[in-house]
Amino acid sequence: MSFRTLPYELLIGLRYTRAKRRNHFISFISVTSMAGIALGVMALIVVISVMNGFQEELRNRILGVAAHLEISGYNGQLADWPGVAAQVAKHPEARGSAPYVNGQALLTTGSDTKGALIRGLLPEREGQVAEFARRMKAGRLTDLRPGEFGIILGRDLAVSLGVHAGDKITVVTPQGTLTPAGLMPRMKQFTVTGIFQMGMYEYDAGLALMHLADAQKLYRLGDEVSGLRVKLADMDRAPWVLRELSKSLHGDYYLTDWTMSHTNFFQAVQIEKRMMFIILTLIVAVAAFNIVSTLVMAVTDKQADIAILRTLGAAPRSIMAIFMVQGSLIGVIGALLGLASGVLVSLNIETIVPFLERAFGMNLFPADVYYISKLPSKLIPADVLSIGVVALGLSFLATLYPSWRAANVQPAEALRYE
């Protein structure tokens, strides 16, 4: 298509955008508006991508320790877990199951004492539902053997206790033993056989693992366990699988899924993501509506040109289209620059943040505050598209009033003093 076949409104609008103006202040505001839209769009893409990455990373790390689905008895204990596991295995979406024992305890060594959550597990089955075997920093998960009273600590828990693999620690349980001297807490010495690091401070600083049989002896459960943890093919279908299993399991059981046990946390993250989108969209809106002041001054500056075009036969809607093209072009260029820079930063955020930390000598995201030790990013094309549409839509809306005002310029009034 040649320039001769383009609508004259488009050609004049493009020419007004490129032309050098007598009033340089108008050009300055145009550039400022363009830069503001670009920065707002870039910030919006980067923040939403970081929120997406944070949500996914946190969910994966939580579910690397927790379970997609848990089954226990109404009294907090589960008998005949192999039978329940056999029933669960018949479901087409079940990919694995493992029994567990949960309990609270104090870990002591020398003068140091720390509270911890104790989890008893079967090393040969735990890999079906959790990622401990892949996250070992010292020792192996299979080093936990029944009767040997070995224990594996989270990295931060081991550091706070000052112990390493091979050291001895004492586990003190709240369930007491009745003696002639009164109720005494139960204590048992364990050997540290390994250290794991899940990359999530809550688990690394407060979780200890031992063999299922040792945990049953420690908490006097006999052959019972606290429950059965189940891994599914698709974790997003956990609520549907829970309803199906609640109908098919023979017996009285209490079933929970990960959306129930962590629902408040993930809802808070989702609400925060929406609020950040709204707040940063307002920043884009402020930059976009700077276009209003740019076009209002441009209309004032070009009143003589508008009057000449009207006397030559240009319709009011054509005048309106000329200034809409001029304003929309500012929004399009700003949005495209913002989209390009936002995508570039989002794809390299894991390189940029460590560089800034080294440059300024500070830890921007401490793990004990933000749960994870690095800043993740997940760029979703649908988010980029929606942000681009919002920016362009706001820029287009900002052109309506000044363009309408230009269309209503009276030629006689505009040319009176020319």
Residue pairs with C-beta under 8 A, 6 or more apart in sequence:
3 11
7 321
8 318
9 318
9 321
9 322
9 325
10 321
10 325
12 309
12 322
12 325
13 321
13 322
13 323
13 324
13 325
13 326
13 329
14 325
14 326
14 329
16 298
16 302
16 322
16 323
16 326
17 30
17 325
17 326
17 329
17 330
20 27
21 27
21 298
21 301
22 301
23 297
23 301
25 297
26 294
26 297
26 298
26 301
29 290
29 293
29 294
29 297
30 294
30 330
32 290
33 287
33 288
33 290
33 291
33 294
33 330
33 334
34 330
34 333
34 334
34 337
35 287
35 334
36 283
36 286
36 287
36 288
36 290
36 334
37 284
37 287
37 288
37 330
37 331
37 334
37 335
37 338
37 391
37 395
38 334
38 335
38 337
38 338
38 341
39 287
39 338
40 280
40 283
40 284
40 286
40 287
40 338
40 391
41 284
41 334
41 335
41 337
41 338
41 339
41 342
41 387
41 388
41 391
42 337
42 338
42 339
42 341
42 342
42 345
43 280
43 283
43 342
44 277
44 280
44 281
44 283
44 284
44 338
44 342
44 387
45 338
45 339
45 342
45 343
45 345
45 346
45 379
45 383
45 384
45 387
46 342
46 345
46 346
46 349
46 377
47 276
47 280
48 273
48 276
48 277
48 380
48 383
48 387
49 342
49 346
49 349
49 377
49 378
49 379
49 380
49 383
50 346
50 349
50 375
50 376
50 377
51 269
51 272
51 273
51 276
52 273
52 377
52 378
52 379
52 380
52 383
53 349
53 375
53 376
53 377
53 378
54 269
54 372
54 375
54 376
55 266
55 269
55 270
55 273
56 376
56 378
57 372
57 376
58 200
58 269
58 371
58 372
59 266
61 198
61 199
61 200
61 203
61 371
61 372
62 200
62 258
62 262
63 235
63 258
64 130
64 131
64 135
64 198
65 130
65 131
65 132
65 198
65 200
65 203
65 207
66 258
66 261
66 262
67 129
67 130
67 229
67 230
67 231
67 258
68 129
68 230
68 231
68 232
68 235
68 238
68 257
68 258
69 229
69 230
69 231
69 232
69 238
69 241
69 242
69 245
69 255
69 256
69 257
69 258
70 227
70 228
70 229
70 230
70 255
70 256
70 257
70 261
71 78
71 84
71 88
71 227
71 228
71 230
71 245
71 249
71 253
71 254
71 255
72 78
72 226
72 227
72 228
72 253
72 254
73 79
73 227
73 252
73 253
73 254
74 252
74 253
74 254
76 226
77 221
77 224
77 225
77 226
78 84
78 99
78 224
78 225
78 226
78 227
78 228
78 253
79 223
79 224
81 99
81 225
81 227
81 228
84 228
84 249
84 251
84 253
85 97
85 99
85 228
87 248
87 249
87 250
88 94
88 97
88 228
88 230
88 245
88 249
89 97
90 248
91 241
91 244
91 245
91 248
93 232
93 233
93 234
93 237
93 241
94 230
94 231
94 232
94 233
94 241
95 128
95 231
95 232
95 233
96 125
96 127
96 128
96 129
96 230
96 231
97 125
97 128
97 129
97 228
97 229
97 230
97 231
98 121
98 122
98 125
98 126
98 128
98 129
98 130
98 228
98 229
99 121
99 122
99 125
99 212
99 225
99 227
99 228
99 229
100 119
100 120
100 121
100 212
100 225
100 226
100 227
100 228
100 229
101 118
101 119
101 120
101 121
101 212
101 215
101 216
101 219
101 221
101 225
101 226
102 117
102 118
102 119
102 120
102 226
102 227
103 117
103 118
103 120
103 173
103 215
103 218
103 219
103 226
104 115
104 116
104 117
104 118
104 173
104 174
105 115
105 116
105 118
105 171
105 172
105 173
105 174
105 208
105 218
106 113
106 114
106 115
106 116
106 171
106 172
107 113
107 114
107 115
107 116
107 153
107 157
107 161
107 169
107 170
107 171
107 172
107 208
108 114
108 169
108 170
108 172
109 161
109 162
109 163
109 167
109 168
109 169
109 170
110 162
112 160
112 161
112 162
114 157
114 160
114 161
115 206
116 153
116 157
116 206
116 207
116 208
117 206
117 207
117 208
118 171
118 208
118 209
118 210
118 215
118 218
119 207
119 208
119 209
119 210
119 215
120 209
120 210
120 211
120 212
120 213
120 214
120 215
120 216
120 218
120 225
121 130
121 132
121 144
121 209
121 210
121 211
121 212
121 215
122 211
122 212
123 133
123 141
123 142
123 144
123 211
124 142
126 132
126 133
126 141
127 133
127 141
128 231
129 229
129 230
129 231
130 229
131 198
132 141
132 152
132 196
132 198
132 209
133 140
133 141
133 142
135 196
135 197
135 198
135 199
136 152
136 194
136 195
136 196
137 155
137 194
137 195
137 196
137 197
138 164
138 165
138 194
138 195
139 152
139 165
139 193
139 194
139 195
140 194
141 152
141 194
141 209
143 150
143 152
143 193
143 194
144 150
144 151
144 152
144 193
144 209
144 210
144 211
144 214
145 211
146 211
146 212
146 213
146 214
147 213
147 214
148 191
148 211
148 214
149 188
149 189
149 190
149 191
149 210
149 214
150 190
150 191
150 192
150 193
150 194
150 210
150 211
150 214
151 169
151 171
151 190
151 191
151 192
151 193
151 208
151 209
151 210
152 192
152 193
152 194
152 195
152 196
152 208
152 209
152 210
153 161
153 163
153 192
153 194
153 195
153 196
153 208
153 209
154 195
154 196
154 197
154 198
154 203
154 204
154 205
154 206
154 207
154 208
155 195
155 196
155 197
155 204
156 201
156 204
156 205
157 204
157 205
157 206
157 207
157 208
158 164
158 192
158 195
160 205
161 169
163 169
163 192
164 192
164 195
165 192
165 193
165 194
165 195
166 191
166 192
167 191
167 192
168 189
168 190
168 191
168 192
169 189
169 190
169 192
170 187
170 188
170 189
170 190
171 187
171 188
171 189
171 190
171 208
171 218
172 185
172 186
172 187
173 185
173 186
173 187
173 188
173 218
173 219
174 185
175 185
175 186
175 219
175 220
176 183
176 184
176 185
176 186
177 183
177 184
177 185
177 186
178 184
186 218
188 218
190 210
190 214
196 204
196 209
197 204
198 204
199 367
199 372
199 373
200 367
200 371
200 372
201 367
201 368
201 371
201 372
201 373
202 371
204 367
205 368
210 218
212 225
215 221
216 222
216 223
216 224
216 225
232 238
232 241
235 258
238 257
238 258
238 259
239 257
239 259
241 257
242 255
242 256
242 257
245 255
246 253
246 255
249 255
259 266
281 390
284 390
284 391
284 394
285 394
287 334
288 331
288 391
288 394
288 395
288 397
288 398
289 394
289 398
290 398
291 327
291 330
291 331
291 395
291 398
291 399
291 402
292 398
292 401
292 402
294 327
294 330
295 323
295 326
295 327
295 398
295 399
295 402
295 403
295 406
296 402
296 405
298 323
298 326
298 402
299 306
299 323
299 402
299 405
299 406
299 409
302 406
303 409
303 414
304 414
304 415
304 418
306 319
306 406
306 409
306 411
306 414
307 409
307 410
307 411
307 412
307 414
307 415
307 418
308 411
308 415
309 318
309 319
309 322
310 316
310 319
310 409
310 411
311 411
316 407
316 408
317 407
319 403
319 406
319 407
319 409
320 403
320 404
320 406
320 407
321 403
322 403
322 406
323 399
323 402
323 403
323 406
324 396
324 399
324 400
324 403
326 399
327 395
327 396
327 398
327 399
327 402
327 403
328 392
328 395
328 396
328 399
330 395
331 391
331 392
331 394
331 395
331 396
331 398
331 399
332 392
332 395
334 391
334 395
335 388
335 391
335 392
335 395
338 391
339 384
339 387
339 388
342 384
342 387
343 379
343 384
345 352
346 377
346 379
347 377
347 379
349 375
349 376
349 377
350 374
350 375
350 376
350 377
353 364
353 365
353 374
353 375
354 374
356 364
357 363
357 364
364 375
365 372
365 373
365 374
365 375
366 373
367 373
